[in-house]
Amino acid sequence: MTPADPAPDIRMLEIPGGSILLRDDRLKHKWQVDVEPFQMARTPVTQQQYASVTGSWPAARVDPECPVENISWIDAVRFCNLASIAHGLVAAYEIDSDAFDARFTGTDGYRLPTEAEWEYACRAGTSAPRYGPLEDIAWFSGNSRGRHHPVAEKAQNDWGLHDMLGNVWEWCFDRYDPAVYGAYRIFRGGGWADEERGCLATNRRRSHPTFAIEDLGFRVVRSLT
């Protein structure tokens, strides 16, 4: 695909380093992860940003300022590579489409966040399951009127990130549990169709890398080291 715009505007924010305690309620397992400083996009990738790189408008409801959705994990890593090239960066992934897989090459290009980076950034130094009152920070089933909404209309967290909860779920790079679920990848954050209990910093869901649905999107990050 040929990019329609050679350099889509993606506003990135610097996230300080630290650590995060992750948990898997299914396995009753907890583990600590150190997180290096990195950059994260202020919002999920919008439909306009996605189209400027790929020429595609996959969302069920087209609105340039809304998050792109109906996006598979494979679609998301392809976007990361195309956006990196458009900005003169080295593509972050070697993609094996036949195996529904991608290998991170350690470059400074755009990539998907790890699960630890995502939750760490979502919490923004807080310990609560949400970074504010849900009505103020998220589009969810109680206020979304059955659809996604333009990004950054709800309150940001303490690190300036919008829509970390609600609006659309966001793909992470990690596999969920390779021994049991094989290629399945993790997504986080809750979406516009979810009830309150679905929009928590700790919620973990998973599906096949080709899975796409109308409340699932992504945001990008970049490594600083």
ZIUR-V35590 format. One record per run of one state. SS is the DSSP state (~ for helix, > for strand, _ for the rest). FROM is the first residue (numbers start at 1). LEN is the number of residues. If there is no record, write none. Layout:
BEGIN
ss from len
SS FROM LEN
SS FROM LEN
END
This chain:
BEGIN
ss from len
_ 1 11
> 12 4
_ 16 2
> 18 7
_ 25 4
> 29 7
_ 36 2
> 38 4
_ 42 4
> 46 1
~ 47 8
_ 55 11
> 66 2
_ 68 5
~ 73 14
_ 87 6
> 93 4
~ 97 3
_ 100 1
> 101 4
_ 105 6
> 111 2
_ 113 2
~ 115 9
_ 124 10
~ 134 4
_ 138 12
> 150 1
_ 151 18
> 169 7
_ 176 2
~ 178 4
_ 182 3
> 185 4
_ 189 7
~ 196 3
_ 199 5
> 204 4
_ 208 8
> 216 2
_ 218 2
> 220 4
_ 224 2
END
